[in-house]
Amino acid sequence: MAIPEKIGRYEIKSELGRGGFATVYKAYDPLFEREVAIKFVPPELLHADPQFRLRFEREAKIIAQLEHPAIVPVYDVGEENNQPYFVMRYMGGGSLAEKIKEKTFTIPEAVKLLEQIAPGMDEAHAKGIVHRDLKPANILFTSKGMPLISDFGIAKFSQGEATNVTGSAIIGTPAYMAPEQASGEAVDGRTDIYALGVILYEMLTGKQPYQADTPLGLAIKHITEPVPRILEANPNLPVWMEKVISTAMAKDKDDRFSTAVELVETIKAFLRGETPPERQSSATVKASPYNKTAVAQKPTGAAQQKLLPTLLIAGLLGVVALGGGYFVLNNGMLASNREAGIPSPTTASQVESPVPIVIEVTATPPSAGETTPTIEPTQPTSALPVIGGADKIAFVKSGDIWIMNVDGSELQAVTNDGVPKFNLQWLPDGKTILYMSGKTVKTVDIETLREEVIMSYQAAEFFDSFQVSPDGAQAALTLNRELFVVPYDPQKLSAVSNRNHLLEMNGCIFYNELAVKGALWSDDGSRLAIKYLANKGGVRVDTIRIIDITQCDKAEPIRLDEFPLGRFDFNDVIENYSWDGDLLFFMNSPKRNGGFGDLLFYNSFTHKFEYFAPYEGNCCYRDATFSPDGTHVLFAFQDIRLGTEGIINLYYLPIDALSTERALTPLPLPENFFTLRDDAPVPALRPAK
C-alpha cells in the first residue's frame, strides 16, 4: 500500500512500522508545529475483519483513560475516508529492545528505567486494564531518554469486558507471556508483572530466560519449566537478584509482586543493603500497600492437579487455532523471538527455584466461605511519585519555603523566618535548595533544615539572580546589572564583598555590555538565556537573549536568539521566565497582585509564540516552570473573575494539554493555603533520581 501524503491535517513523512492491526506513520502537525506518530488501520484489514475497527477504537479508548506521564499520550482521534486513526506523541529515542541489543544494563540502570514506568503500569492496573503485551519493543523513549509504555492494542479490562472484542483466544508475545496468559486463564495486573520480570532478566543478561524453536514451544516453557537462574546467565549479579526474578516470574501469580512499584522498591531495598522478608509458610499470601487488584485464592492439592492439564490443553489449542489469525497477521509475535538476539537455547535447571520474596500489603477481604490468609507483618516501603521526571516541588508561601511530592503529598515547611524569598533552585545533590533573600544567597538542607549563607552582598544596588549550572560546577549571577559566570565554590563566594573579588575568581564570563537582570542555564551548560533591559523607542523593556558561552571570555558571547523585542509584542516587563534548557520558553507578564498575568509559550527554533489560558480561557498565571524532562509545566493561577476573592492554586499539567481550555484540578494543598493575594510561589522541581 502506498504511503498517503496526508491523514487529516497531518502531513505524512514516513512509515515507522506495520503490525498485525495497524500501520504507524511519522507525521508533522502544522497546527502545533510538532512531529507526531499516527496509528492507521489499513483498509484491507477493515474489510477482512470488522473486529479490527472495534479493537482499534478500543485501544484509543483505553489510552484516553490512562492519562499518565509514563504512558505514550494520544493527541487526537479521527477518521479519513472511513478509516480510523489516532495521533500519538512521536517517540524519537528508540525502543528498549534496541537498547538491549546495544548493551547489558547494570542494576542501577535497570531499576531507574523500571522506576519511571512502574507508576504507569500500576495506574493501568488500578483502572482494571492489563497490557498483556508488555515487552522491550513496547517501551519507547523520548528524544530526552524518558521511557514510556506504548501499544495497548491488545490490552484487556480485567472486569466487565465484552468477550467479542478480544475473545477467549490467547494473544500476546510468547517470550514475555505469563503462564496464566499462555494457558488461557484469567489475567490481572500480575500478568504484566511477570512480563516486567522477563524484561528485567533480559536487561541484566542480554538474553531472554526461555528459548524454543516455535512460539508454541516457548509458551509451553513459560508454563512448565522452572524460572531459569539469572546468575547462570550473568554470574556477576548479586545473589539476591535470583529472588527478585523468581518472585516476579513466579508460576503462580499469587506468589508474584502485587504491583510494579513493589518490584522496584524491593530492588532498591536490596541495593540499600536491606533484606525484604521471605515467605514463612505456604498459607501466607503476598500483598502490597500499593495493591488495588483482588488477589485470588490459588487452588491447592487435587484441585490444582486437576486444573492445570485442563488449562494447558484448552490454552494450547487456543494458540494453535490462533496461528492462522494473529501469528500470520501479526509477524511481531514471531519476529520478537528472533529479534531478541539470544545466541543459544537456555535449559532451565531442574533444581527448585529460590523462595519468592513476600512483602506485606492489604489484601482484598475474603468472601464468605473462603479461608482468611495469613498476612506477614512487615514494614512497607513507599516510593515517591514521579511525574515529568520530577519527584518533589519546592515553593514559597508567605516568605517561607515549603516542599511536597509532585502529587501534593507530604507537605512540609523547611524554613520558618517569614522573610521574602525568591530564585529557588534544587542543587544536584537533591537535598539542598538554593534561594535568595534580599541580597543574600542561602541554602537549606531539607533533611536537617540547616541553612547556610553562600554569598551576601549588601552593598549592591541590584542582586537579581544566582543560578548554579546543571553539573554544579559554575554559578551565573547578575550583580548591579552585570553578568558573572564563576566557579561555584561556596567557600570563596562567602568571602566576596566587592566586584573585584568576583573578578579574581577567574570565571568563564564577565559581561557588562547589557544591563542583565537574570540568567538561566541550558541543559548542557553551554548556553545562557539572559534577561536584560533593552531600548524600545526610548523605553527600557525586558528582553531575553540566548547566548553561547562555550568560548568563555576568549570571544564575545554568540547571540543565538532574542525575544520578544523584534519578534512579537509583549508586556514591557517579563515577570518570570522558564527555559526547558533547549528550545522552549514560558514567560508571564504582570497584570495584577504582584506578578499574575498572561502566560506565553515561545519556540526559539521556529520563532513562533502562543498565548495559553488553560483554566477555562481566563487569566491570570505566574511562575510557569518546565519539568525536568520538558513534558510538563508547573504554574500558579489566580482567577481574575473572582476579584479579591481569587485564591492562589498550583497546577502541574502536561504541556500538550495547555491548549485545551477547561476547569483544572489543582495540586491538593490545604484549603486557602496561600493567604497572601500577591504571594509569588516561584516553584522549583527536583529531578527524580
C-alpha positions, 0 to 999 in steps of 0.5 A: 500500500502506498504511503498517503501524503496526508491523514487529516491535517497531518502531513505524512513523512514516513512509515515507522512500522506495520503490525498485525492491526495497524500501520504507524506513520511519522507525521508533522502537525502544522497546527502545533508545529510538532512531529507526531506518530499516527496509528492507521488501520489499513483498509484491507484489514477493515474489510477482512475483519470488522473486529479490527475497527472495534479493537482499534477504537478500543485501544484509543479508548483505553489510552484516553483513560490512562492519562499518565506521564509514563504512558505514550499520550494520544493527541487526537482521534479521527477518521479519513475516508472511513478509516480510523486513526489516532495521533500519538506523541512521536517517540524519537529515542528508540525502543528498549529492545534496541537498547538491549541489543546495544548493551547489558544494563547494570542494576542501577540502570535497570531499576531507574528505567523500571522506576519511571514506568512502574507508576504507569503500569500500576495506574493501568492496573488500578483502572482494571486494564492489563497490557498483556503485551508488555515487552522491550519493543513496547517501551519507547523513549523520548528524544530526552531518554524518558521511557514510556509504555506504548501499544495497548492494542491488545490490552484487556479490562480485567472486569466487565469486558465484552468477550467479542472484542478480544475473545477467549483466544490467547494473544500476546508475545510468547517470550514475555507471556505469563503462564496464566496468559499462555494457558488461557486463564484469567489475567490481572495486573500480575500478568504484566508483572511477570512480563516486567520480570522477563524484561528485567532478566533480559536487561541484566543478561542480554538474553531472554530466560526461555528459548524454543524453536516455535512460539508454541514451544516457548509458551509451553516453557513459560508454563512448565519449566522452572524460572531459569537462574539469572546468575547462570546467565550473568554470574556477576549479579548479586545473589539476591537478584535470583529472588527478585526474578523468581518472585516476579516470574513466579508460576503462580501469580499469587506468589508474584509482586502485587504491583510494579512499584513493589518490584522496584522498591524491593530492588532498591531495598536490596541495593540499600543493603536491606533484606525484604522478608521471605515467605514463612509458610505456604498459607501466607499470601503476598500483598502490597500497600500499593495493591488495588487488584483482588488477589485470588485464592490459588487452588491447592492439592487435587484441585490444582492437579486437576486444573492445570492439564485442563488449562494447558490443553484448552490454552494450547489449542487456543494458540494453535487455532490462533496461528492462522489469525494473529501469528500470520497477521501479526509477524511481531509475535514471531519476529520478537523471538528472533529479534531478541538476539539470544545466541543459544537455547537456555535449559532451565535447571531442574533444581527448585527455584529460590523462595519468592520474596513476600512483602506485606500489603492489604489484601482484598477481604475474603468472601464468605466461605473462603479461608482468611490468609495469613498476612506477614507483618512487615514494614512497607516501603513507599516510593515517591511519585514521579511525574515529568521526571520530577519527584518533589516541588519546592515553593514559597508561601508567605516568605517561607519555603515549603516542599511536597511530592509532585502529587501534593503529598507530604507537605512540609515547611523547611524554613520558618523566618517569614522573610521574602524569598525568591530564585529557588533552585534544587542543587544536584545533590537533591537535598539542598535548595538554593534561594535568595533573600534580599541580597543574600544567597542561602541554602537549606538542607531539607533533611536537617533544615540547616541553612547556610549563607553562600554569598551576601552582598549588601552593598549592591544596588541590584542582586537579581539572580544566582543560578548554579549550572546543571553539573554544579560546577559554575554559578551565573549571577547578575550583580548591579546589572552585570553578568558573572559566570564563576566557579561555584565554590561556596567557600570563596563566594562567602568571602566576596564583598566587592566586584573585584573579588568576583573578578579574581575568581577567574570565571568563564564570563564577565559581561557588562555590555547589557544591563542583565537582570537574570540568567538561566542555564541550558541543559548542557551548560553551554548556553545562557538565556539572559534577561536584560533591559533593552531600548524600545523607542526610548523605553527600557523593556525586558528582553531575553537573549540566548547566548553561547558561552562555550568560548568563555571570555576568549570571544564575545558571547554568540547571540543565538536568539532574542525575544520578544523585542523584534519578534512579537509584542509583549508586556514591557516587563517579563515577570518570570521566565522558564527555559526547558534548557533547549528550545522552549520558553514560558514567560508571564507578564504582570497584570495584577497582585504582584506578578499574575498575568498572561502566560506565553509559550515561545519556540526559539527554533521556529520563532513562533509564540502562543498565548495559553489560558488553560483554566477555562480561557481566563487569566491570570498565571505566574511562575510557569516552570518546565519539568525536568524532562520538558513534558510538563509545566508547573504554574500558579493561577489566580482567577481574575473573575473572582476579584479579591476573592481569587485564591492562589492554586498550583497546577502541574499539567502536561504541556500538550494539554495547555491548549485545551481550555477547561476547569483544572484540578489543582495540586491538593494543598490545604484549603486557602493555603496561600493567604497572601493575594500577591504571594509569588510561589516561584516553584522549583522541581527536583529531578527524580533520581 
